[in-house]
């Protein structure tokens, strides 16, 4: 397995790169960048010219992750040449959240094989129910690990784009199956958010849409807790105030849910993943240090599951809510990951509207929010 990277800053174009590709025989190229970058009609053809043998897959972001930290309005290009691993790229269009599970089932059937070892998954960030998507994949693939995330658009909540070879579109779900016993994989996911305020019981919801908490309309209650100033800038400000879902009878956070949109006419809140009736939730808050510790902890989960110290690639997908909290210090969480994984591991990834990764030390694939997730890939020599 060989990995080579190219990075373009906000002021650079592909024409500013060296004329020769650093890995012209790449099998797979991952591309992460801003909506503006993906709006360049010439981008797919320029990438294909540099990597003629590769499947080219990517999505828009709320910030791009590379070995040197975090960039905005850049292009992060990661080329991979497999030695013995096989790959299969599938895609589908999901026009609404209600079709997310069915979309996943159809894709999973195309990928299913006894030799399948992991799936890289990238989806639209605004029209997909991430929880339903993963449930659909798991219903077909079982405990095969799935890593990746939902595309972003720098917290504009307007549109996200997905790149597949010669086209850039909205509403796509792209899944990459990786096959063979030479593939080495590991994953890690940790957050760093702490719940505050009184617990609230979800008394009316439909999948990822919450209508009532404790029998009261959800939106006014949420607005009251985040304060008048933050309420004026919803849904963007909601990234700083996610829900912690608390397992019955326990204090620990089971999962975190990020707000995607609001509906004032229905007093409802729409989240990136399901929030079920009967679940108990609390608002979350965090600090810079907690988030950095969470990122470093996710990397330690990866190293704890590896029996190798050879070169590899870490696909890091973190949440835009973490980026808003950490602001100019956001690179600190990337440095914490790099320090733990070591310089022999190449980092790539993006800030998202939802992260796909197994729960720590399990094979249970779930949608994370406000979490640093890491999918590690390498090949046995």
C-alpha positions as a Markdown table, in Angstrom:
| # | Residue | x | y | z |
|---|---|---|---|---|
| 1 | Unk | 0.0 | 0.0 | 0.0 |
| 2 | Unk | 1.3 | 3.4 | -1.0 |
| 3 | Unk | -0.2 | 6.7 | 0.0 |
| 4 | Unk | 0.7 | 10.1 | -1.5 |
| 5 | Unk | -1.0 | 13.4 | -0.8 |
| 6 | Unk | -1.5 | 16.7 | -2.5 |
| 7 | Unk | -2.9 | 19.8 | -0.8 |
| 8 | Unk | -4.1 | 23.0 | -2.4 |
| 9 | Unk | -4.6 | 26.1 | -0.3 |
| 10 | Unk | -7.5 | 28.5 | -0.9 |
| 11 | Unk | -5.5 | 30.5 | -3.4 |
| 12 | Unk | -4.1 | 27.5 | -5.4 |
| 13 | Unk | -5.5 | 25.6 | -8.3 |
| 14 | Unk | -4.6 | 22.2 | -9.7 |
| 15 | Unk | -2.5 | 24.0 | -12.3 |
| 16 | Unk | -0.2 | 25.1 | -9.5 |
| 17 | Unk | 0.7 | 21.5 | -8.7 |
| 18 | Unk | 3.7 | 19.8 | -10.3 |
| 19 | Unk | 2.9 | 18.5 | -13.8 |
| 20 | Unk | 3.4 | 14.9 | -12.8 |
| 21 | Unk | 1.2 | 13.1 | -10.3 |
| 22 | Unk | 2.9 | 11.7 | -7.2 |
| 23 | Unk | 1.1 | 8.4 | -7.6 |
| 24 | Unk | -0.2 | 8.0 | -11.2 |
| 25 | Unk | -1.1 | 4.3 | -10.7 |
| 26 | Unk | -3.3 | 5.0 | -7.7 |
| 27 | Unk | -6.4 | 2.7 | -7.4 |
| 28 | Unk | -8.4 | 5.1 | -5.1 |
| 29 | Unk | -8.2 | 8.9 | -4.7 |
| 30 | Unk | -10.1 | 10.6 | -1.8 |
| 31 | Unk | -10.9 | 14.3 | -2.3 |
| 32 | Unk | -12.2 | 16.6 | 0.4 |
| 33 | Unk | -12.8 | 20.3 | -0.1 |
| 34 | Unk | -15.2 | 23.3 | 0.1 |
| 35 | Unk | -18.4 | 23.7 | -1.8 |
| 36 | Unk | -16.7 | 26.5 | -3.9 |
| 37 | Unk | -14.0 | 24.0 | -4.9 |
| 38 | Unk | -16.4 | 21.3 | -5.9 |
| 39 | Unk | -18.3 | 23.9 | -7.9 |
| 40 | Unk | -15.5 | 24.1 | -10.3 |
| 41 | Unk | -16.7 | 22.3 | -13.4 |
| 42 | Unk | -13.2 | 21.4 | -14.5 |
| 43 | Unk | -12.3 | 19.6 | -11.2 |
| 44 | Unk | -13.3 | 16.1 | -12.1 |
| 45 | Unk | -11.5 | 16.1 | -15.4 |
| 46 | Unk | -8.4 | 17.6 | -13.8 |
| 47 | Unk | -8.3 | 14.9 | -11.1 |
| 48 | Unk | -8.8 | 12.1 | -13.7 |
| 49 | Unk | -6.0 | 13.5 | -15.8 |
| 50 | Unk | -3.7 | 13.2 | -12.8 |
| 51 | Unk | -5.0 | 9.8 | -11.6 |
| 52 | Unk | -6.2 | 8.0 | -14.8 |
| 53 | Unk | -6.5 | 4.5 | -13.2 |
| 54 | Unk | -8.2 | 5.5 | -10.0 |
| 55 | Unk | -11.7 | 5.6 | -8.7 |
| 56 | Unk | -12.1 | 9.2 | -7.5 |
| 57 | Unk | -14.4 | 9.8 | -4.5 |
| 58 | Unk | -15.0 | 12.8 | -2.3 |
| 59 | Unk | -17.3 | 15.2 | -0.6 |
| 60 | Unk | -17.6 | 18.8 | 0.5 |
| 61 | Unk | -16.7 | 19.7 | 4.1 |
| 62 | Unk | -16.8 | 22.2 | 6.9 |
| 63 | Unk | -13.0 | 22.1 | 7.0 |
| 64 | Unk | -10.3 | 19.8 | 5.5 |
| 65 | Unk | -8.0 | 17.6 | 7.6 |
| 66 | Unk | -4.4 | 16.9 | 6.6 |
| 67 | Unk | -1.0 | 16.1 | 8.1 |
| 68 | Unk | -0.4 | 19.7 | 9.1 |
| 69 | Unk | -3.8 | 20.4 | 10.7 |
| 70 | Unk | -7.0 | 21.9 | 9.4 |
| 71 | Unk | -7.7 | 24.1 | 6.3 |
| 72 | Unk | -10.7 | 25.9 | 4.9 |
| 73 | Unk | -11.6 | 26.3 | 1.2 |
| 74 | Unk | -8.8 | 24.0 | 0.3 |
| 75 | Unk | -8.5 | 20.7 | -1.5 |
| 76 | Unk | -7.1 | 17.7 | 0.3 |
| 77 | Unk | -6.2 | 14.9 | -2.2 |
| 78 | Unk | -5.1 | 11.5 | -1.0 |
| 79 | Unk | -4.0 | 8.9 | -3.5 |
| 80 | Unk | -3.9 | 5.2 | -2.6 |
| 81 | Unk | -2.3 | 2.3 | -4.5 |
| 82 | Unk | -3.3 | -1.0 | -3.1 |
| 83 | Unk | -0.8 | -3.9 | -3.2 |
| 84 | Unk | -3.1 | -6.8 | -2.7 |
| 85 | Unk | -6.4 | -5.3 | -1.5 |
| 86 | Unk | -9.4 | -5.3 | -3.9 |
| 87 | Unk | -12.0 | -2.5 | -4.0 |
| 88 | Unk | -15.5 | -2.0 | -5.3 |
| 89 | Unk | -17.2 | 1.4 | -5.5 |
| 90 | Unk | -21.0 | 1.7 | -5.4 |
| 91 | Unk | -23.3 | 4.7 | -5.2 |
| 92 | Unk | -27.0 | 5.6 | -5.1 |
| 93 | Unk | -29.1 | 8.7 | -4.9 |
| 94 | Unk | -31.3 | 9.3 | -1.8 |
| 95 | Unk | -33.7 | 12.2 | -2.3 |
| 96 | Unk | -35.1 | 12.2 | 1.2 |
| 97 | Unk | -34.4 | 10.9 | 4.7 |
| 98 | Unk | -37.2 | 8.4 | 4.6 |
| 99 | Unk | -35.3 | 6.4 | 1.8 |
| 100 | Unk | -32.0 | 6.2 | 3.7 |
| 101 | Unk | -32.3 | 2.7 | 4.9 |
| 102 | Unk | -33.5 | 1.3 | 1.6 |
| 103 | Unk | -30.7 | 3.1 | -0.2 |
| 104 | Unk | -28.2 | 1.4 | 2.2 |
| 105 | Unk | -29.7 | -2.0 | 1.7 |
| 106 | Unk | -29.3 | -1.8 | -2.1 |
| 107 | Unk | -25.7 | -0.7 | -1.8 |
| 108 | Unk | -24.8 | -3.3 | 0.8 |
| 109 | Unk | -26.1 | -6.1 | -1.4 |
| 110 | Unk | -23.7 | -5.0 | -4.1 |
| 111 | Unk | -20.8 | -5.0 | -1.7 |
| 112 | Unk | -21.5 | -8.2 | 0.2 |
| 113 | Unk | -18.9 | -10.8 | -0.1 |
| 114 | Unk | -17.1 | -13.3 | 2.2 |
| 115 | Unk | -13.9 | -11.4 | 1.6 |
| 116 | Unk | -15.3 | -7.9 | 2.5 |
| 117 | Unk | -13.3 | -6.5 | 5.4 |
| 118 | Unk | -14.4 | -2.8 | 5.7 |
| 119 | Unk | -16.5 | -0.1 | 4.0 |
| 120 | Unk | -15.7 | 3.5 | 3.5 |
| 121 | Unk | -18.9 | 5.5 | 3.4 |
| 122 | Unk | -19.5 | 9.2 | 2.3 |
| 123 | Unk | -23.0 | 10.7 | 2.1 |
| 124 | Unk | -24.9 | 13.8 | 1.5 |
| 125 | Unk | -25.0 | 15.8 | 4.7 |
| 126 | Unk | -28.5 | 17.3 | 4.7 |
| 127 | Unk | -30.9 | 14.8 | 3.0 |
| 128 | Unk | -29.8 | 11.6 | 4.7 |
| 129 | Unk | -30.7 | 10.0 | 8.0 |
| 130 | Unk | -27.3 | 8.7 | 9.2 |
| 131 | Unk | -28.8 | 6.3 | 11.7 |
| 132 | Unk | -31.1 | 4.7 | 9.2 |
| 133 | Unk | -28.3 | 4.5 | 6.6 |
| 134 | Unk | -26.1 | 2.5 | 8.9 |
| 135 | Unk | -28.9 | 0.3 | 10.1 |
| 136 | Unk | -29.6 | -0.5 | 6.4 |
| 137 | Unk | -26.0 | -1.5 | 5.8 |
| 138 | Unk | -25.8 | -3.6 | 9.0 |
| 139 | Unk | -28.9 | -5.5 | 8.1 |
| 140 | Unk | -27.1 | -6.9 | 5.1 |
| 141 | Unk | -23.4 | -6.8 | 6.1 |
| 142 | Unk | -23.6 | -7.6 | 9.8 |
| 143 | Unk | -20.5 | -6.6 | 11.8 |
| 144 | Unk | -18.4 | -5.4 | 8.9 |
| 145 | Unk | -16.8 | -2.1 | 10.1 |
| 146 | Unk | -18.0 | 1.1 | 8.4 |
| 147 | Unk | -16.1 | 4.4 | 8.6 |
| 148 | Unk | -16.6 | 7.8 | 6.9 |
| 149 | Unk | -19.1 | 10.6 | 7.3 |
| 150 | Unk | -21.7 | 13.0 | 6.1 |
| 151 | Unk | -20.6 | 15.9 | 3.9 |
| 152 | Unk | -20.6 | 19.5 | 5.2 |
| 153 | Unk | -20.9 | 23.0 | 3.8 |
| 154 | Unk | -19.1 | 25.1 | 6.4 |
| 155 | Unk | -22.2 | 25.3 | 8.6 |
| 156 | Unk | -24.2 | 27.0 | 5.9 |
| 157 | Unk | -26.8 | 24.2 | 5.9 |
| 158 | Unk | -27.6 | 25.0 | 2.2 |
| 159 | Unk | -26.2 | 22.2 | 0.1 |
| 160 | Unk | -23.5 | 19.5 | 0.2 |
| 161 | Unk | -21.9 | 17.9 | -2.8 |
| 162 | Unk | -20.4 | 14.5 | -3.5 |
| 163 | Unk | -17.7 | 13.7 | -6.1 |
| 164 | Unk | -17.6 | 10.4 | -8.0 |
| 165 | Unk | -15.2 | 10.2 | -10.9 |
| 166 | Unk | -16.5 | 12.5 | -13.6 |
| 167 | Unk | -19.5 | 14.0 | -11.8 |
| 168 | Unk | -20.3 | 16.2 | -8.8 |
| 169 | Unk | -23.9 | 16.0 | -7.4 |
| 170 | Unk | -26.1 | 16.4 | -4.4 |
| 171 | Unk | -27.9 | 13.7 | -2.6 |
| 172 | Unk | -25.4 | 10.8 | -3.2 |
| 173 | Unk | -24.4 | 8.0 | -1.0 |
| 174 | Unk | -21.0 | 6.5 | -2.0 |
| 175 | Unk | -19.8 | 3.3 | -0.5 |
| 176 | Unk | -16.3 | 1.7 | -1.1 |
| 177 | Unk | -15.9 | -1.9 | -0.2 |
| 178 | Unk | -12.4 | -3.1 | 0.6 |
| 179 | Unk | -11.6 | -6.8 | 0.3 |
| 180 | Unk | -9.0 | -9.4 | 1.2 |
| 181 | Unk | -7.0 | -10.8 | 4.1 |
| 182 | Unk | -4.0 | -8.5 | 3.6 |
| 183 | Unk | -6.0 | -5.4 | 4.6 |
| 184 | Unk | -5.4 | -4.2 | 8.1 |
| 185 | Unk | -8.1 | -2.1 | 9.7 |
| 186 | Unk | -8.8 | -0.5 | 13.1 |
| 187 | Unk | -11.0 | 2.3 | 14.4 |
| 188 | Unk | -11.6 | 4.7 | 17.3 |
| 189 | Unk | -14.2 | 7.2 | 18.3 |
| 190 | Unk | -14.4 | 9.6 | 21.3 |
| 191 | Unk | -16.1 | 12.9 | 21.9 |
| 192 | Unk | -15.3 | 14.9 | 25.0 |
| 193 | Unk | -18.7 | 16.5 | 25.6 |
| 194 | Unk | -20.4 | 16.7 | 29.0 |
| 195 | Unk | -24.2 | 16.9 | 29.6 |
| 196 | Unk | -25.7 | 19.8 | 31.7 |
| 197 | Unk | -29.1 | 20.9 | 32.7 |
| 198 | Unk | -32.1 | 18.8 | 33.7 |
| 199 | Unk | -32.8 | 15.5 | 31.9 |
| 200 | Unk | -35.7 | 15.6 | 29.4 |
| 201 | Unk | -37.8 | 12.7 | 28.2 |
| 202 | Unk | -38.6 | 12.5 | 24.5 |
| 203 | Unk | -42.3 | 12.2 | 24.4 |
| 204 | Unk | -43.0 | 12.6 | 20.7 |
| 205 | Unk | -40.6 | 12.0 | 17.9 |
| 206 | Unk | -40.4 | 10.4 | 14.5 |
| 207 | Unk | -37.0 | 8.9 | 13.8 |
| 208 | Unk | -34.7 | 12.0 | 13.7 |
| 209 | Unk | -37.4 | 14.6 | 14.2 |
| 210 | Unk | -38.2 | 15.6 | 17.8 |
| 211 | Unk | -41.6 | 17.2 | 18.4 |
| 212 | Unk | -42.0 | 17.1 | 22.2 |
| 213 | Unk | -39.9 | 16.8 | 25.4 |
| 214 | Unk | -41.7 | 16.2 | 28.7 |
| 215 | Unk | -44.9 | 16.7 | 26.8 |
| 216 | Unk | -43.9 | 20.2 | 25.8 |
| 217 | Unk | -43.1 | 21.6 | 22.3 |
| 218 | Unk | -39.4 | 20.8 | 21.6 |
| 219 | Unk | -38.3 | 24.0 | 19.8 |
| 220 | Unk | -39.4 | 26.6 | 22.4 |
| 221 | Unk | -37.8 | 24.5 | 25.2 |
| 222 | Unk | -34.6 | 24.2 | 23.3 |
| 223 | Unk | -34.5 | 27.9 | 22.5 |
| 224 | Unk | -35.0 | 28.7 | 26.2 |
| 225 | Unk | -32.0 | 26.6 | 27.3 |
| 226 | Unk | -29.5 | 27.9 | 24.7 |
| 227 | Unk | -30.4 | 31.5 | 25.3 |
| 228 | Unk | -32.0 | 34.3 | 23.3 |
| 229 | Unk | -28.9 | 35.3 | 21.4 |
| 230 | Unk | -28.1 | 31.7 | 20.2 |
| 231 | Unk | -31.8 | 31.1 | 19.5 |
| 232 | Unk | -31.7 | 33.9 | 16.9 |
| 233 | Unk | -29.0 | 32.1 | 14.8 |
| 234 | Unk | -30.5 | 28.6 | 14.7 |
| 235 | Unk | -29.9 | 26.1 | 13.3 |
| 236 | Unk | -26.2 | 27.0 | 13.0 |
| 237 | Unk | -25.8 | 27.9 | 16.7 |
| 238 | Unk | -27.2 | 24.4 | 17.5 |
| 239 | Unk | -23.9 | 22.9 | 16.6 |
| 240 | Unk | -22.6 | 24.2 | 19.9 |
| 241 | Unk | -25.5 | 22.7 | 21.9 |
| 242 | Unk | -26.0 | 19.0 | 20.9 |
| 243 | Unk | -28.2 | 16.5 | 22.7 |
| 244 | Unk | -26.6 | 13.8 | 24.9 |
| 245 | Unk | -28.7 | 10.7 | 24.9 |
| 246 | Unk | -28.5 | 9.1 | 28.3 |
| 247 | Unk | -29.1 | 5.4 | 28.7 |
| 248 | Unk | -31.8 | 4.4 | 31.1 |
| 249 | Unk | -30.5 | 4.0 | 34.6 |
| 250 | Unk | -27.0 | 5.3 | 33.8 |
| 251 | Unk | -25.2 | 8.6 | 33.9 |
| 252 | Unk | -22.9 | 7.9 | 30.9 |
| 253 | Unk | -23.6 | 9.5 | 27.5 |
| 254 | Unk | -24.8 | 6.8 | 25.1 |
| 255 | Unk | -24.6 | 9.0 | 22.0 |
| 256 | Unk | -24.6 | 12.6 | 20.9 |
| 257 | Unk | -26.9 | 14.1 | 18.4 |
| 258 | Unk | -26.3 | 17.2 | 16.3 |
| 259 | Unk | -29.1 | 19.6 | 15.3 |
| 260 | Unk | -29.5 | 19.9 | 11.5 |
| 261 | Unk | -32.6 | 22.0 | 11.1 |
| 262 | Unk | -35.7 | 23.5 | 12.8 |
| 263 | Unk | -39.3 | 23.8 | 11.8 |
| 264 | Unk | -41.0 | 26.8 | 13.6 |
| 265 | Unk | -44.4 | 25.8 | 12.2 |
| 266 | Unk | -44.2 | 22.4 | 13.9 |
| 267 | Unk | -42.0 | 23.5 | 16.8 |
| 268 | Unk | -39.7 | 20.6 | 15.9 |
| 269 | Unk | -36.0 | 19.8 | 15.9 |
| 270 | Unk | -34.4 | 17.7 | 13.2 |
| 271 | Unk | -31.1 | 15.9 | 14.1 |
| 272 | Unk | -28.5 | 14.1 | 12.1 |
| 273 | Unk | -29.6 | 10.8 | 13.6 |
| 274 | Unk | -32.6 | 9.2 | 15.3 |
| 275 | Unk | -33.8 | 10.3 | 18.7 |
| 276 | Unk | -36.3 | 7.8 | 19.8 |
| 277 | Unk | -39.5 | 8.3 | 21.9 |
| 278 | Unk | -38.8 | 7.4 | 25.5 |
| 279 | Unk | -35.1 | 8.3 | 25.4 |
| 280 | Unk | -33.7 | 10.7 | 28.0 |
| 281 | Unk | -31.7 | 13.6 | 26.7 |
| 282 | Unk | -29.7 | 16.5 | 28.1 |
| 283 | Unk | -27.9 | 19.4 | 26.4 |
| 284 | Unk | -24.1 | 19.2 | 26.1 |
| 285 | Unk | -21.3 | 21.5 | 26.5 |
| 286 | Unk | -17.5 | 21.1 | 26.3 |
| 287 | Unk | -14.1 | 22.8 | 26.6 |
| 288 | Unk | -11.1 | 22.9 | 24.3 |
| 289 | Unk | -9.1 | 20.6 | 26.5 |
| 290 | Unk | -11.9 | 18.0 | 26.7 |
| 291 | Unk | -12.1 | 17.9 | 22.9 |
| 292 | Unk | -8.4 | 17.5 | 22.5 |
| 293 | Unk | -8.4 | 14.7 | 25.1 |
| 294 | Unk | -11.3 | 13.0 | 23.2 |
| 295 | Unk | -9.4 | 13.2 | 19.9 |
| 296 | Unk | -6.2 | 11.7 | 21.5 |
| 297 | Unk | -8.3 | 9.1 | 23.1 |
| 298 | Unk | -9.8 | 8.0 | 19.8 |
| 299 | Unk | -6.3 | 7.6 | 18.4 |
| 300 | Unk | -5.3 | 5.5 | 21.4 |
| 301 | Unk | -8.2 | 3.2 | 20.7 |
| 302 | Unk | -6.8 | 2.7 | 17.2 |
| 303 | Unk | -3.3 | 1.9 | 18.4 |
| 304 | Unk | -4.7 | -0.4 | 21.0 |
| 305 | Unk | -6.3 | -2.5 | 18.3 |
| 306 | Unk | -3.2 | -2.7 | 16.0 |
| 307 | Unk | -0.5 | -5.3 | 16.0 |
| 308 | Unk | 1.6 | -3.4 | 13.5 |
| 309 | Unk | 3.8 | -0.3 | 13.4 |
| 310 | Unk | 4.0 | -0.1 | 9.6 |
| 311 | Unk | 2.9 | 2.8 | 7.4 |
| 312 | Unk | -0.8 | 3.4 | 7.1 |
| 313 | Unk | -3.6 | 5.9 | 6.4 |
| 314 | Unk | -5.9 | 7.4 | 9.0 |
| 315 | Unk | -9.3 | 8.7 | 7.8 |
| 316 | Unk | -10.2 | 11.3 | 10.4 |
| 317 | Unk | -13.8 | 12.5 | 10.4 |
| 318 | Unk | -14.7 | 15.0 | 13.1 |
| 319 | Unk | -17.7 | 17.2 | 13.7 |
| 320 | Unk | -18.2 | 20.8 | 12.6 |
| 321 | Unk | -19.5 | 21.5 | 16.1 |
| 322 | Unk | -16.1 | 20.7 | 17.6 |
| 323 | Unk | -14.5 | 23.1 | 15.0 |
| 324 | Unk | -16.8 | 25.9 | 16.1 |
| 325 | Unk | -16.0 | 25.4 | 19.7 |
| 326 | Unk | -12.2 | 25.2 | 19.2 |
| 327 | Unk | -12.1 | 27.9 | 16.6 |
| 328 | Unk | -8.5 | 29.0 | 15.9 |
| 329 | Unk | -7.2 | 26.1 | 18.1 |
| 330 | Unk | -8.9 | 23.4 | 16.1 |
| 331 | Unk | -5.5 | 22.0 | 14.8 |
| 332 | Unk | -4.8 | 20.9 | 18.4 |
| 333 | Unk | -7.1 | 17.9 | 18.1 |
| 334 | Unk | -5.4 | 16.9 | 14.8 |
| 335 | Unk | -2.0 | 17.2 | 16.4 |
| 336 | Unk | -3.1 | 15.0 | 19.2 |
| 337 | Unk | -4.2 | 12.3 | 16.8 |
| 338 | Unk | -0.9 | 12.5 | 14.8 |
| 339 | Unk | 1.2 | 12.4 | 18.0 |
| 340 | Unk | -0.5 | 9.2 | 19.0 |
| 341 | Unk | -0.5 | 7.5 | 15.6 |
| 342 | Unk | 3.0 | 8.6 | 14.7 |
| 343 | Unk | 4.5 | 10.0 | 11.5 |
| 344 | Unk | 4.3 | 6.7 | 9.7 |
| 345 | Unk | 0.6 | 7.2 | 9.5 |
| 346 | Unk | -0.8 | 9.6 | 6.9 |
| 347 | Unk | -3.8 | 11.7 | 8.0 |
| 348 | Unk | -6.6 | 12.8 | 5.8 |
| 349 | Unk | -10.3 | 13.6 | 6.4 |
| 350 | Unk | -12.8 | 16.4 | 7.0 |
| 351 | Unk | -15.2 | 18.1 | 9.4 |
| 352 | Unk | -18.7 | 16.7 | 8.9 |
| 353 | Unk | -22.4 | 16.7 | 9.8 |
| 354 | Unk | -22.2 | 13.2 | 11.1 |
| 355 | Unk | -19.5 | 10.6 | 11.6 |
| 356 | Unk | -19.7 | 6.8 | 10.8 |
| 357 | Unk | -17.7 | 4.5 | 12.9 |
| 358 | Unk | -18.1 | 1.5 | 15.2 |
| 359 | Unk | -18.6 | 2.1 | 18.9 |
| 360 | Unk | -15.3 | 1.8 | 20.8 |
| 361 | Unk | -14.1 | -1.8 | 21.1 |
| 362 | Unk | -17.2 | -3.1 | 19.3 |
| 363 | Unk | -18.4 | -4.1 | 15.8 |
| 364 | Unk | -21.6 | -2.0 | 16.2 |
| 365 | Unk | -21.6 | 0.7 | 13.5 |
| 366 | Unk | -23.3 | 3.9 | 14.7 |
| 367 | Unk | -23.8 | 7.5 | 13.6 |
| 368 | Unk | -21.7 | 9.7 | 15.9 |
| 369 | Unk | -22.1 | 13.4 | 16.3 |
| 370 | Unk | -19.7 | 15.9 | 17.9 |
| 371 | Unk | -17.1 | 13.1 | 17.9 |
| 372 | Unk | -13.6 | 12.5 | 16.5 |
| 373 | Unk | -13.7 | 9.2 | 14.5 |
| 374 | Unk | -10.7 | 7.5 | 13.0 |
| 375 | Unk | -10.7 | 4.7 | 10.4 |
| 376 | Unk | -7.2 | 3.2 | 10.0 |
| 377 | Unk | -6.1 | 1.4 | 6.9 |
| 378 | Unk | -2.9 | -0.5 | 6.0 |
| 379 | Unk | -1.8 | -3.7 | 4.3 |
| 380 | Unk | 0.2 | -6.7 | 5.6 |
| 381 | Unk | 3.6 | -6.9 | 4.0 |
